[in-house]
Amino acid sequence: MKEMRKYLAPLLGMAFLLASCNNDDDAGVGGPSGPDPDPSANVVVQDFMWKSMNIWYFWQAEVDDLADDRFSTNAEYTEFLESESSPENFFNNKLRFSEDRFSFFNDDYRELTNNLAGISRSNGVEFQLFFFGDSNEVFGFVKYIIPNSDASTKDISRGELFTGVDGQTLTENNYQDLLFGENNTYTLNMADIANDVITPNGKEVTLTKEEGLVENPVFIVDSFNVGGSNIGYLMYNGFTNEFDEQLNDAFGQLKAAGVTELVLDLRYNSGGSVNSSRLLSSMIYGTNTNDLYIRQRWNPKIMAAFSAEDVEDYFASETGDGSPINTLNLSRVYILTSRSTASASELVINGLDPYIEVILIGRTTTGKNEFSLTMVDDPSRDGAPFIYTPSRENQINPDNQWAIQPLVGRNENAAGFFDYTSGFPPDIELDEDLENLGILGDVNEPLLARAIEAITSPASKRDFTVKTPAPYFTSSRMFQPLKDNMVLDKPLHLPYELYEE
């Protein structure tokens, strides 16, 4: 089973926006210790989960069942592991801290690690799902289409709506099977919206998912000269470290264009690699390697094993491949946000804030100030037991393919600030409107147009007002969120959004 959790709101259409931040640094900690289960017991997965969480979990000290002295005998430990026959229930009921909104698991580490690398089984439609008012019927709208996907060859585009699949109306009870089931091919039944009313229009679009679809998160790079301001625009949809060089090339393009202002579009970016966030922030602010970007806070056991240099990340002067950072050396940045803006995206906001002016346009962000690591059944990894690394796949227990993605720490910026679990509110509130989504990257697209207005109009620059977020979208109709604690077929941990395909 692949677990996916949704908190407080609309279904989100996801391309594995795994809102988790990956930290790739090895840790100098010892291997697992304590009891071992009875070899005859069928608890290999539970044993792996407990031992890895006992070492790394951020709230290890707050979960009584994860205490170092919780078990006095192997028999007692075995009985505990057997208390939940399914690993998913064991993880959720025995190990997860009550305040943990984002830790998750997957029964196939390859699927998880591929998705973290931006590789998934997808037809290329990025969509978002909502309830109709108080009913259990669901509709979706297309956010964008992944290039070189099946959808990119079909008659479907941003802003279109759908209310059914294969002739069946989407509901709370069937959307998982219809959209995220084992069927590789399905047909979307499209709809129109006018004056807040959504009506099926008879259009059908047949789509086929492909294995291993790779999405480049550097989605749009452009620049505009408006009112004498040379403005750069970057839409970046995931902190995927496999595309750090492409990200650096994008800033090289912006630098060559002579941009002096930047609009960074993170409205659909729910996070990824912490190091990629550091590189992005360096591309915006500068290659000042003596300036602290973030400081990590781990559980007490890990903090005791780490030195200051283990938990402090500074701005970078080069990428992981050794390419010099193309930096714009800006004194401010305009960032487009939504409820999908999470984790590493929020890390950029928080990490830059002590150094430059960060102006947010859109909606309040998710509020994920923790980071996570991918854990697999590899307890013998020297200095970093259980932490996944591709070069050690042959060391993973062949009898256990499960992976967990637990929260292992929190990040604070150079000013020591970390308390943004309620999200970062926008300086200028503006939601996406289903009836006027606009073309991404076009100067008339509403959020980008508002950013350009703020840059080019002196009065607009000062007119930043933080408002209480309105209902979803700007129309008068309330499109209600789904209920909490639904189990989906893939991991997701974004509040206000449920699943991104």
N, C-alpha and C positions, 0 to 999 in steps of 0.2 A: 504494500500500500504506500502511496505517496500522499503525504499529508499537506494540506493547504489550509491556512486559516485566514479568515476575514474578520475585520474588526470595524464595526460601526457603519458600514456603508455600502455604496453602490458596488456592484460587481465590477471588477476591473478586468479588461481584456489584456492579457499579459504575454510578452515574449520572453518570458522568464526574467522578469524584473526581480529577481531574488533580492529583496531588499536587504540583503545581508552584505556587510563589508568584509572582504577577505583581507587578512593580514598575512603576508608571506614570510615574515621573519621567523627563524627557528628560535626556540626558547631553550634556555639552559636549565632544564628541570629534569628530575629523575624519572625513572620508569614507574609503572604501576606497582603498588604494594598492597598488602592486606590479604584477605581470604581469597580462596579459589573455590569455584563451585564443584560439586560432585561431577566427575566426568560422564556419568551416565545420565545426567539431567540435560534436558533439551533447552538450554538457556545461554547458548553461545552469544546471541545478539544482545540479550539483557546484560550479560557480563561485560561485554565491550562497552555498552552504553554507560553502565555504572562507573566503570574504572576510568573512562575518558572524562566523564562529567565530574568525577571526584577530583581529578587533577585540574581541569581547565575551567569549569563552569563559573561564571562571574558570581553567582549567588550560592556557591558551594557551602559557605558557612551558614547560610540561612535555611538550607534544606536539611532537616534532621537526618533523613535517610541517606544523605551523601557525606555524613560526618566520618572522619577517619577512624573513629572508634565505635562506629555503629554496630559492627558485628564482632563477636568474640570467637566464633567458631566457623569452620567451613560449612557445617550443616545449617547453621543459622543464616548464613549468607545465601546458600542454595535455596532455602525455603523462601527467602525474600525475593530472589530472582524468579522463582516459580509462582509468586503470588499473582502475577499477571501473565497469562499465556501468550498474549499478543505483544510484540515489541512496541507497537505504537501506543497501546494502553499503558504499558510499563513506563515509557518515556513521558507521556502526558500526566499520568496519575501519580507516579512515584518520584520522578526526578525534576520535573519542571517547577520552577518557583512561581508563586501566584502572580507576581508582577511582571513575569516574562511574557511579552506579547509576540515574540518573533522567532524563538528557536524552533527548529523543525527537523524533519528526518526524511529519508528516502530509502527504499529497499534495494536500490541499485546505485552504487556510488558513481558508476560511469555516466548514468543519466544526469545525476546531480552535477558532476564536474563539467560535463559537456555544456549543460545549461549555464553554469557560471561563466563559461568561456564564450557564451553567445551562440552555442550550437544546440539546436533543438529540432523536434519533429513539428513542422509548422507549414501552413499554406501561405504565410506571409501577411495575413490580415491582422493588424494590431487594432483591437477593439475594446470597448468598455461597455459594461452591462448594467442595467438598472431595472428596478421594479416600476411598473405602472402604478403610481399612487399607492393605495392600500391593498391592491390586489396581489396575487401571487404570480401574475404574468410578468414576463421579462422582455425587454427590448435591448438592442445593442446599437452602438454607432461606431463607425470606422474612424479611428484616429489617424492612421497612416498605413501605407503599404510598404513592406520591406522590398527593396530592389532585388531583382533577379530571383524572385520567388514565383510560385504558381500564380498568386494573386496579381502580380505585376503584369501578367499577360491577359488578365481578364477585365471585364467591364465593371470595375468596382474601385471606388476612390474615397478619400477622406470626406467625412461629413455624411456619407450615406448611412441609412438606418436599416435594421432588419428586425423582424418580429417572430420569425419562425425558421425552422430547419427541416428540410425534406417534407415540407407541407404541414409540419406539426408546430403549433403555437408554442413558443418558449415559455416555460414556467419554472418556478422554484424547484419543482420536482424532477424536471427532465433536462434542464439545460446542461448538466454535467455530461450525461450520456450522449446528448446530441452534438455538443460542441467539443467536448474533451474526452470522448470515449475512444474505443479502438478503431472506429471507422475512419479510414484515411481520407475518404471522399464524402462530402456532403454538399447540399445545395441550400444556400441562404435565400430566404424569402424576404425581399426588400420592402421598404416602406418609405413614405414621405412624411414630412412634418410641416404644418402650417398653422399659425395662430395657436400654438401649443397642442395641437391635435395630431396624433400619429396615425396614419392610415396605410394599410398594405396597398402597394401599387401594382402588383402582378409581376414585377421583375424578379427573375431568378438568376443566381450566380452560383455555378458549380465550381467547387474548389477542392484541390487535392493536397494533402500534407506530404511533405518530403522529409526523409530522415536526413539529419545533419545539415539543415539549413543554417547558414552562418550569417548573422546580422552584424554589419559594421555599425557601431554606435555613433560614429561621426556621421550624422545623417545629412546635415546641411551646413555648408560654409559659404558665406557671401559677405559682401561689403556694399555700402551705399553712401553716397554723398548727399546729405539732406540738410538744407539751410546752412551750408558751409561746414557741417560736421561730417567727418569721415567715420562712419559707423560700421563696425564689424558685427556679424551675426553668426553664431554657432549653435546649432541644435545638436545636443549630445545626449544620447538615450540610454547609456549604460557605461559604468566604469569597468570596462573589460580590458584587462592588462595586455591581452593579446593584440590590442589595437592602439597601444600607447604611441607607436611610431606614426600611425596615421593621424592621431590627435596632434602630435608635435608638428607634422606636416601641415595640418590645418592652420595652426598658429603661424607657421612660416608663410602661408598664403596671406593671412591677415596682416602680418607684419610687412610683407612686400607691398601690400595695398596701402600701407601708411595709415591704418586705422588708429584713431585716438580715443575712441569710445567703443565699448563692447556690450552687446546684448547676448547673454548666455542663456540659452533655452534649456531648462532642466525640468520642464513641466511633466514629462513622461519618464523621468530618470529616477528610479528607486534605489540606485546604489550599485555597489560592486567593490572593486579593489580600493583599499585605503591608499595604497601607493599611487594608483592612478589619480586619485583625488589630490594627492600631494603634487604630482606632476602638473595637473591642470592648474592648480593654484599658483604654481611657480610660473607657468606660462602667462598667467594674468598679472601677477604682482611683481615677480622678479626672481632672479637666481641668487637670492641672498641666503647663502647656506649657513650663516650664523643666526638667522632668525628662526625661532621655534614655530613650527606649523601646528603640531598637536602633541599632547602628552597623553599617553595611555594609562588607564587605571584598570588593573587586573584584580583577581581575588587575592586575599592576603598571602596565600601560599606562593602564588606566582610572583607577586611583588617582592616577596622576601628573597626569591631566587634571582631576580633581575637587578641589574645596575641601572643607573640613570640613563645611560646611552641605549639601553634596551627598550626603554619606554618613551623616548623622545624622538620625534621625527621633525627634521628641519626642511626648509625649502630646498629644492633640488636645482642643480646646474646642468644635469644631463639625464637622459632616459636610462632605463635599465639596460638597453643595448649600447649605451655610450654616446648617443647622439646629443650634441649641445641643445639645451632647451631654447626653443624660439619663444622669447618672452616679450610681452607688449609693455611691461613696466607701467601699468596703469595705476592711477590714484583712486579710481572708482570703477565699479562694474554694475551693470543692470542684469538681474537674474529673474527669468520668468519661472514661476512656481505654480504648483497645484498640490492637491492632497496626495498625488503620486510621488511628489518630490521627497525623497527619503535617504537616510543613511549616508552614503558617501557624498551625495548631493548636499545634504545638510552639513556635512563635514567641511565642504568647500566654503559654504556660507559662514560657518563659525570660525574656521581657520583663517579666513581672510579678514574677518571683521576687526581684529586689533590693528590692522595695518592700512586698510583702505576702506573707502565708503562702499558699502554693499547695499544696493537699492533693490528691494524685492517687489515684483509686480505679478499679481495673480491671486492665489489663495494661500492660506496657511498650510505649511508643509506638514509632513507626517509626524515628526517628533521622535525619530529613532536615533538616539545618541549612543547606542551600543554598537560594537562590532562583533563579528563571529568568525569562526574557523571551521573548515571542513574536517571532520574526524572520521577515520576509517579504522578497521581492526588491524592496526599495525603497531602493537605495543612496544616493539623493540627499536623503534627509531631513536637513535642516540640524541639525547638532549631535547627532543620534541616528540614524545610518544603519542601515537594516534593521529598526529597531524598529517593530512594527506599531502603527498608530493608525487608527481607523475613518475619520477625515476624509481620509485619504490613500489610500484604496483605489483611486482612479483613477490613482495614481502607481505601483502595483505592476505589475511586468513582466507584461503579459498573456500572455506565452509561458511563464510559470512561476508556477503556483498553489501550489507547495509552501510549507510553513512548518516551521520547526524551533523547538523549545522547549529551548534549552540552559541548563544551569546557568551563571550568570554571577557569582555571589558567595555569600558566607556572611554570616550575621548574628551579632553578639555583643550581649549585653545590657549594661546600664549598668555591671555589674561586670566586663565584659570576657570573660564566659564564652560559649563557643560549641561546646565539644567534647562534643556529645551524639549522635554518629553511631550509638551503640548504643541510643539511645532513652532516654526518661525512665522509670525504674522506678516502679511505683506505691508509694505509702505504705501503701495497703491493697490487697492483691491479691485480685481477684475476677473470674472469667471468666464469660461468658455460658454458660448451660447449655441445650442444645437441648431438654431436657425440661421446662424451667422458664424460658422467656425472659421471660414477663411482658408486661404492656401498657405501652408507652412512656408516660411521664408519670404513671403510676399510682404512688401512694406505696408500693405493695407490689412494684413491679418491683424485682428483686434489687439492681441497682446503685444505683438511686435510694434504695431502702430502706436500703442500707448507708451511703450518704451522710447520710441523715436520722438514722440511728443515731449516726454520728460527731458530728453537730452537736448532738444533744439529750442524749447520754450523756457526762458528763464522763470516765468511765473509757474509753469508746470513743475519745474525742478523743486520748487519750494512747497508745492501743494501735495505733500505726502500725508495722507490720512489713513490711519489704521482703523478699520471698521470690523464690526462683528460679521463673520462670514455669513453670506446669504445661503438659502437652500441651493442645491446643486443646479448650476446653470442660471442664467439671468432671466429666463422666462418665468411667468407667474405660476406655472404648473409645478407641483412638487413631485419629483421623481424619487421615490423612497429607496433607502438602502435595504439590503438584505439583512436577515437576522444574523446574530453573532454565532460563532462557534460551529460553522458549517465545515464539514470535511470534504475537500475536493480531491481531485486525482493528481494534483501536482502541488509542490510547495509554494506557498505565497504568504507573505506576512506584511501586507500593506494595509494600514487602516484606511478606511474610506474607499477602498477599492477591493475587489475580490479576486479577479483573475485577469492576467494579461496573457493572451494566447501567443 
